[in-house]
Amino acid sequence: MKKNLFLLVVFALWVGGAPHVFAAEKLSIQKLVFADEMLGLGQYTPKDGTRFTLDDTCSVYVEAVGFAMPLSPKTQDEYNVDLAVDVKVKLPQSGRRLTFQPDMAKLVTKIRSHLTAQALGFSFSFEGWTPGNYILEVGLRDNLGGQTVSQDIPLQLVEPTEADTKARLEREARENEQNAPQKPQ
């Protein structure tokens, strides 16, 4: 009987080992896509393809898993999250870095539930770019867990055609219609 009680106590200590910290597993980017719309975790509309025109806006959806979530030492009922996204733009042939932008997206918050995934998103324009093929190296940093991981996503940038300009204007008109205040009836 005493032996079983000892095993129960050891098991309880092992399971509860660090009751106030959810240690990061292995940080990874579960999903990295260009998006037409981003609303939250798992709520995005993927963009069709990787082709952009110089007058487009590029939106990127990043889904992170395996990040650290320590409990707040002051409240003991809030978990801390501190994630950031850094972006490098590279040439595909040589891998030469053209630019680096730290903290393109950042999530520093306290939440009351332990999460297994989190979404971050960012957008940018192509002002000053030239047509060509590029690689975005998206780096995800877990500042609390001390981990960094990156993933590449290619894109093609072209001059807008008449059809591109017409499609953009139609899309903007639809968006303006949807966002217009409704008239009372």
C-alpha positions in Angstrom: 0.0 0.0 0.0 2.8 2.5 0.9 4.5 1.7 -2.4 1.4 2.7 -4.4 0.9 5.9 -2.4 4.6 6.8 -3.1 4.0 6.2 -6.9 0.9 8.4 -6.8 2.8 11.2 -5.1 5.7 11.0 -7.6 3.2 10.9 -10.5 1.4 14.0 -9.1 4.7 15.9 -8.8 5.8 14.9 -12.3 2.5 15.8 -13.9 2.3 19.1 -12.0 6.1 19.7 -12.4 5.9 23.4 -13.3 2.3 24.2 -12.7 2.6 27.9 -13.7 4.4 27.5 -17.0 3.4 25.9 -20.3 6.8 25.4 -21.8 7.1 25.8 -25.5 7.4 22.7 -27.5 9.1 23.4 -30.8 8.1 26.7 -32.3 6.9 26.4 -35.9 4.9 28.1 -38.6 1.9 25.9 -39.2 0.5 28.1 -42.0 2.0 30.8 -44.1 -0.1 32.1 -47.0 -0.9 35.2 -48.9 -4.4 36.3 -48.0 -7.2 38.4 -49.4 -8.8 38.7 -46.0 -7.7 38.0 -42.4 -10.1 37.9 -39.5 -8.3 35.8 -36.9 -7.0 32.3 -36.1 -8.0 30.1 -39.0 -10.3 32.8 -40.4 -8.7 34.0 -43.6 -9.3 33.8 -47.3 -6.2 32.6 -49.2 -5.1 34.6 -52.2 -5.2 32.8 -55.5 -1.6 32.4 -56.5 1.6 34.3 -55.7 1.4 37.0 -58.5 1.0 40.6 -57.5 1.0 43.9 -59.4 2.9 47.0 -58.4 -0.3 48.6 -57.2 -1.5 45.7 -55.1 -1.3 45.4 -51.3 0.3 42.1 -50.1 -1.3 40.6 -47.0 0.4 37.6 -45.3 -1.3 35.3 -42.8 1.1 33.5 -40.3 -0.1 30.8 -37.9 2.2 30.0 -35.0 2.3 26.8 -32.9 4.6 25.6 -30.1 5.2 29.0 -28.4 5.8 29.6 -24.7 3.0 30.8 -22.5 4.2 31.4 -18.9 1.8 32.5 -16.3 1.9 36.1 -15.2 3.8 36.1 -11.9 1.5 38.9 -10.5 -1.9 37.5 -11.3 -1.3 33.7 -11.5 -4.4 33.5 -13.8 -3.1 35.1 -17.0 -0.8 33.6 -19.6 1.7 35.8 -21.4 2.3 35.7 -25.1 5.1 37.6 -26.9 5.4 36.8 -30.6 6.9 38.8 -33.4 7.3 38.5 -37.2 10.4 39.7 -39.0 10.6 39.8 -42.8 13.5 39.6 -45.2 13.1 40.1 -48.9 15.5 38.0 -51.0 16.3 37.3 -54.6 15.5 33.7 -55.5 18.6 33.0 -57.7 21.3 34.2 -55.3 19.5 34.4 -52.0 20.9 37.9 -51.6 19.0 39.9 -49.0 17.5 43.1 -50.4 15.8 44.4 -47.2 15.0 43.4 -43.6 12.0 44.6 -41.6 11.8 43.6 -38.0 8.5 43.5 -36.1 6.3 43.5 -39.2 3.7 42.0 -36.8 3.8 41.7 -33.1 1.5 40.1 -30.5 2.2 40.9 -26.9 -0.7 40.1 -24.7 -2.1 38.4 -21.6 -4.9 35.8 -22.0 -6.8 33.6 -19.5 -6.6 30.3 -21.5 -3.7 28.3 -22.7 -3.7 28.3 -26.5 -2.1 25.9 -28.9 -2.0 28.2 -31.9 -2.1 31.9 -32.6 -2.5 34.0 -35.8 -0.5 37.1 -36.9 -0.9 39.0 -40.1 0.7 41.9 -41.8 0.3 43.9 -45.1 2.6 46.0 -47.2 2.6 47.8 -50.5 5.1 47.4 -53.3 6.0 51.1 -53.5 9.6 51.4 -54.8 9.8 47.8 -55.9 10.6 46.7 -59.5 8.9 43.9 -61.3 10.6 40.5 -60.8 10.6 37.4 -58.7 11.2 37.6 -54.9 11.3 35.4 -51.8 9.8 36.6 -48.5 11.6 35.0 -45.6 9.1 35.2 -42.8 10.8 34.8 -39.4 8.7 34.0 -36.3 10.2 35.0 -32.9 8.9 33.7 -29.6 10.4 36.2 -27.2 9.4 34.4 -24.1 10.5 30.9 -25.2 13.7 32.2 -26.9 13.0 30.4 -30.2 13.1 31.6 -33.8 12.0 29.8 -36.9 11.6 31.0 -40.5 9.9 29.9 -43.7 10.1 31.2 -47.3 7.2 32.1 -49.6 7.9 33.2 -53.2 6.1 36.0 -55.0 6.1 37.4 -58.5 5.7 41.1 -59.0 4.5 42.4 -62.4 3.4 45.7 -64.0 -0.4 46.0 -63.8 -2.3 45.2 -67.1 -5.5 46.9 -68.1 -7.4 43.8 -66.9 -5.6 44.0 -63.5 -6.5 47.7 -63.1 -10.1 47.0 -64.1 -10.3 44.0 -61.6 -8.8 46.2 -58.8 -11.3 49.0 -59.4 -14.2 46.6 -59.4 -13.0 45.0 -56.2 -12.5 48.4 -54.5 -16.1 49.4 -55.6 -17.5 46.2 -54.1 -15.6 46.8 -50.9 -16.8 50.4 -50.7 -20.4 49.3 -51.2 -20.1 46.7 -48.4 -18.6 49.2 -46.1 -21.0 52.0 -46.8 -23.5 52.9 -44.0 -26.9 51.3 -44.5 -29.8 53.8 -45.0 -32.7 53.4 -42.7 -35.8 52.1 -44.3 
